Amino acid sequence: MQLTAHEVLHTFHHDEIALFLGAAFATVGLISLLFLIISRKFDALLFWLGLFAILYGSRLWAQSGLLALIVPPSEFFDRIRAVSNFVVVIPALFFFRAAGFLRSVGAVVAYVLGLLMVLLVLATALGGPLGFLYKVNNIIVIGALITLVVQSFRQPAMTRDLVVIRSGLFVFVAFALWNNIGGAMGFRTNVELYGFAVFLGCLGYVAARRALEREQQLSEIEKELDVAKRIQLSILPQKFPPSANFRVSARYVPMRSVAGDFYDFLITNDKQAGLLIADVSGHGVPAALIASMVKLAASSQRAAVSHPSELLTAMNTTLCGNTQSQYVTAAYVHLDAERSELRYAAAAHPPMLLLRTGQVTQIEENGLMLALFPTAAYTSTIHALEPGDRLVLYTDGILEAADSNEEQFGFQRLAALLCDCSGYSHEETADQIIASVQKWAVSQNDDLTVIVCDYVGGA
């Protein structure tokens, strides 16, 4: 039978709302599933809503008169349409279960009805009588909708979102009941899709409102992090004071807005100075808060600035029990131009590097990390200072920066870089270390901090 343009156009106008809504519902479902894929986090509510919306939209297209005109009449096509009608109930039940509209008894009923729908689909595929199966489907859906309404009334409307969703749900249930009661009684109506559109609109409103609320919360968090960043930067010394004996530069590049790396200059006079560097385990705000505690712990021990082991011991005593099981690695060197010597101690920190006459030497005197063991003891090592010596303190983010092959920057590259920079100033050397590490690393996975100190010589 050849179709006329008038027949096609008439059928299209008859089905255009259903076709439009079907495409819109399926699009919403696809967006929900796409969001899950992008976020890489499974959300049962979004998953079942996405599947529900896609199948509901597909069912509207499968049952349209326009598709019936295009596809030749056949029992196979009739059964495909029946399956599309039956299967949509299954994700709907799981969606309402995930949304919390079905409590314990309602959930059991929902699983039973879901199993019946699966059996209905199988019966359709195996050649069961479609007229009878459609009536069974109407009865099952009516039972599911009544269960949903009863369970919904048992929940107090605690929030505005729940009131909106419940209102949309009741509209959908009322329209769906009318459709299925009419189907069970032998007359066909097609108003359910409007109820589903209202329900989906209510869900969209709640989702949009929550998204806007989350955006506002994120904006507030970003503002607070910006303030926290400025506060943290304020506790770091900007420059080493002018000195006739020492030239010191520090560079600090946090992984996030705030970080757990910390450094400080504990200066006694022009001929004596202490350089402290520390690294708190973890990242972000918790590590930054503990870094502030490290600042206070170090500043309160001014009497011990010329004795690194005593300084670290006192800091450990102060920090123990106050860091929520997070630990701190640290290194401290005291420079004495009058005696031309340095005293160094560390707590599980990477060794200090000494560049002298083109050779790099590791200076290491490590004890246990800070903040974990109250009885931890630390010792100092003493080394002579010679004019032209360059000392480098750094955190492990420098050594552990990895390239695309997961190869770390490592000690050998850092030592070679120091030799290459022997003719550079302390400022240029600090910049070159950070730049080289950032160029090497495929991404920054840790905070980067480095202190470069040149010993000019006792005067």
Secondary structure as UniProt FT lines:
FT   HELIX           5..39
FT   HELIX           44..62
FT   HELIX           65..70
FT   HELIX           75..87
FT   HELIX           89..98
FT   TURN            99..100
FT   HELIX           104..125
FT   TURN            126..127
FT   HELIX           130..153
FT   HELIX           160..185
FT   HELIX           192..235
FT   STRAND          246..253
FT   STRAND          261..269
FT   TURN            270..271
FT   STRAND          272..280
FT   HELIX           284..299
FT   TURN            300..301
FT   HELIX           302..304
FT   TURN            305..306
FT   HELIX           308..319
FT   TURN            320..321
FT   TURN            324..325
FT   STRAND          328..336
FT   TURN            337..340
FT   STRAND          341..347
FT   STRAND          352..356
FT   TURN            357..358
FT   STRAND          359..363
FT   STRAND          366..367
FT   TURN            371..372
FT   TURN            374..375
FT   STRAND          381..384
FT   TURN            387..388
FT   STRAND          390..394
FT   HELIX           396..400
FT   TURN            404..405
FT   HELIX           410..420
FT   TURN            421..423
FT   HELIX           426..440
FT   STRAND          448..455
//
